[in-house]
Amino acid sequence: MKHTIALEGLEFFAYHGFFEEEQKIGNKYGVDLFVDTNFDDAAQTDNLEGTINYMDLYEIVKEEMSVSSKLLEHLGQKIVDKIYQKWPKTAFQVTIKIKKYNPPIGGICYASSISITQ
């Protein structure tokens, strides 16, 4: 059976961007994360060891958000890779969406974003 653990609406202030100025002044980012797994064990036993702890997922995202990347694509892939490194047998599929609010594109734009499903 497939189950999904989700962290939606995570918000960070971080220093990502292709331009040097973006890496100096920073910006607000949003992250939505979905990890497909099987948590039958946890559902039956009420035991945290039978699932992927979403606090651990948050710590992975938080850690990677604190390290400057030029591209959101690179940042997203680093997060996905870390999740698979920590849960190689229990994370079946990971989907992440990272939004950069008010990106510096020379016009009005609420957010730019990337999504990875792997």
N, C-alpha and C positions, 0 to 999 in steps of 0.2 A: 504494500500500500504506500502511496505517496502522500507526504504531509509537507507543509511549508511553514517555516519560521520566518517571520518578517519583522524588520525594523523600518518603520516608515516615518518620514519627516524629521530625520536627524538634522541638526543644524550645527555648523561650525564656522568660525572665522579663521581663515587660513590664507596662506601666501603662495598660491599657485598661479601660473600664467606664463605665457610665452614671453611677454615683455617684462623687462627688468623692473619697471615701475609697479607692475602688478605684484611682483614678488616682494616689493618693499612696503607698499601701502596695504596690501591684503584685500580680502573681499569676503562676503558671506556666501556659504555653500550649503546646499541641501543634499542629503543622501537617502535613498530608499534602497533597502537590501532585502532580498528574498532568497532563502536557502531551502531547497527541496531535500527532504530527508525521510527517514522512517522513525517516528517516535511512538510506535505501538507500545514498546516497553514502558516508557514514561507514562503514557496514558493509562496503562493497566496498573502500574506499581506506585505511581505518584513519586517517582524517584528521579532526581535530576540527572543521574548517570545514564539514563536511558534516552537522552536527547542531546541536542546541541544547545548549550547555554547561551542565551541571547546577550548576556552580559559579556561573555567572551567575544562574541561577534562585535559588539560595540567597541570593545577595547582594540580590536584589530583595525576597525575603521578609524577610530580616534587616533591611534598611533600613526597610521599612514597619512591621515589628513594633516598631521603636524610636520610632515617632511615635505618640503617644497618640491613640486613637479611642474614642468613647463606645460604639459598636456594633461587634460582630464582623462584622455584615453589611457595614458601611462599609469596615472593614479588608480583608475578603476581596475586595470589589470593586476597591479600590485596587490590590491585588496582581495581580488578573486584568488590569486595565487596563494596568498597567506591562508585563506580559508581552506583551500584544498590541501595545503601542507599540514594544517592542524587536524583536519577531519578527512583524511584520504578515502576512508571506507564508508563514511556516513553522510557526507555532503554529496548528493547526487547531481544537483544542478544549482548554480548560483546565478542570480540576476541582480545587477546593481545599476542604479541610475544616479548620476552625479549632476547636480545643477549648480551653475555659477550665476548668482543673481546680479542683474545690471552689468552685463559684460561690456567692456570698453570697445564697442563696435562702431562708434561714431553716430549712433542713432538710438532711438528708444527700443529697449528690449528687456522684458521682465527677467528672462533667464535663458541661458544657453545650457545644453545638457548633452550627455553621452549615456548610452545604455550598453551593457555587456551582458549577454546570456551565454554561459559556458557550462 
